[in-house]
Amino acid sequence: MTKDKDFKRLVRARMEKTGESYTAARAHLLAKSPQPLADDYESLAGMKDDAVRKSTGRSWPEWAALLDRVGAAGWKHAEIARWLRETHDVPGWWSQMVTVGYERLRGLRDKGQRRGGGYDVNKSKTVRVPLSELWGAFADEVARARWLGDEKLTIRTANEPKSMRVRLAGDAPLDVYFEAKGDAKATVTLQLRELPDRESADRARALWGERLEALAEWITSD
């Protein structure tokens, strides 16, 4: 706790000296002197070590140490994600997950918050159907109506059967990612972006949690 207070004093001192925001000042100091991970680092990052290691080859402590060494705390979000993809072959969705988790671990954003201040919400659901059926539940307008309720969405771009970029009512962005988990099981992951505040994020999280449950019930029913 004392080390944390000392570091915060250093951040505030830099803010006074440079006029930077707290986030920017903290990022510069972390790039020079990385801090140990908190005891609850898995909760802060938003993903268990085992899951991260299985899909990316490294645990949170290993990714944090590696990103610290290259000074990633001082990089923009897109720079970190691109470095992960191009230098370490981390797949698209996981490059974002590792980037966001690292930024949370280093205090560069709140859980669910973007570096720019807005909030994102991630929801996922694994269902026992082939990937093609799960894709169709989103891509086909008639199928969507069976589980989406009154929510409307417009597909802007689609990379079948991996991902699609969608716009919701009010032009809110939604990214959808699909992953096969075998011949008859697949996962869909939603990322709602640019929500204005925590309250909006909480409402979106509850709504899309309900919609994914409705999807799972409909698509697996006889």
Secondary structure, 3 states (H helix, E strand, C coil): CHHHHHHHHHHHHHHHHHCCCHHHHHHHHHHHCCCCCCCCHHHHHCCCHHHHHHHHCCCHHHHHHHHHHCCHHHCCHHHHHHHHHHHHCCCHHHHHHHHHHHHHHCCCCCCCECCCCCEEEEEEEEECCCHHHHHHHHHCHHHHHHHHCCCCEEEEEEECCCEEEEEEHHHCEEEEEEEECCCCCEEEEEEEEEECCHHHHHHHHHHHHHHHHHHHHHHCCC
